[in-house]
Amino acid sequence: MSFLRGNRKRALLVFLATLFCSLPARADYYSEPIDLVERATSVYKSFLVDPNMEWFQRNVNQARGIFIVPQMLRGGFIVGGSGGRGILLAQDGLSGKWSSPAFYSMGSVSLGFQIGADASELILLIMTDRGLNALLSTDFKIGADVSVAAGPIGGSAKAQTADILAFGRSQGVFGGVSVEGAAISPLDDWNRQYYGKPTQLYDILINQSAHNKQSEPLRQMLPKPGRNAQTIGR
């Protein structure tokens, strides 16, 4: 019996070592806000050329906001968890002008039998004023405070009616992307660092009075009023 227990213990240790080694070497916790914006720009650009994201490309102009998490890390053994940092840009309902980015953290914890680890690229389309207003609060949970649905994949798919549509790409044991129950909170320190002074979310996203030229490459890729997103190289 002690021999069997020893084997099980060794097998568990091997599994845990494999699990932690499978986590991506580059964590999403970038050293500076500008690094996160650069990576978010790259992820958004890649969504514009992904043939599986045709619905996203044709309808992103309808969004009130775009929340980009370049790397959502997820892993677990019995108790699972996920975490990442992202940026939100809001579209003015009248002019169609896009704001500069506001910085947020996103994370969740789940219980149940689950084994694996992965990293996901995640974009949330904020489709309603209700969804955007929720992101202006100090913190909220997706699915509890606002409705969320998986974004349709492919050109002929139809979207569900929801405040937020989630689009993601991931590799790993879990497969797929789920944001139900994820908590999102603003990163006030990063907003202050990026804009050089204490800056409120409302001023960044609604008044659009905060600016940083470093985000211009991303803002220039966002759809103009009344137009679909322009795919790269098409």
C-alpha positions, 0 to 999 in steps of 0.5 A: 500500500505504501508503494502504491501511495508513493507512486501516486505521489510521484505521479502527482508531482510529475503532473504538477511540474508538467502543468506549470512548465506548460504555462507560457514563458511570457506572462501577460503582466507587461512592465509598462502600459505602452507594452500592453498597448503595442501587444493589443495593437498586434492582436487586433490587427491579427483578428482583422486577417483571421478568416474565422473572424469574418463576423467580427470584421463586419460588425466591429463598427457596431460596438460601443467599446472594444476590450482587448486582452492580449494574453489571458493566462489560465491554468488549474488543478481542481481549482482553476483560475485565469488572469490578464490585463487589457485595454478598453477603447470606447466609441462616441455614440454621436461622432463615432470617434474612438477614445484612447485606451483605459487600462484594466485587469481581468480575472476569475476563479472556478471550482471543479475538475479541470486539468490544464493550462493555456493562454488566450487572445481575447477581444470583447465587443461591448455592444450596448450602453449598459455594457459600457456603463458597467465598465465605468464602475470600479469593478463588475463581473461579466454575466452577473452585472451584464449579459455575455455571449460567445461571439459568432465564428465564420461569415454566416454565423449569427450573434446572440443578443448580449451586452458583450460578445466574446471572441477568443483564440486559445491553445491548450488542454482547456480549449475555447474561451469562457469569460462568464463570471470574470471580474474586471477592475480598472488599473488606476496606476497604469492610467495615471502612468500612461497619461502622466497625471491622475485620469478618470475612466470617464475622461478617457472613454466618454469625454475623450479628453485624455490622449497619448500619441502612442495609441494612434496606430491602434486607433487608426485601425478601428472602424470609421463611423458607419464603416466595417473594419478594414481587413489588412492585406485584402 
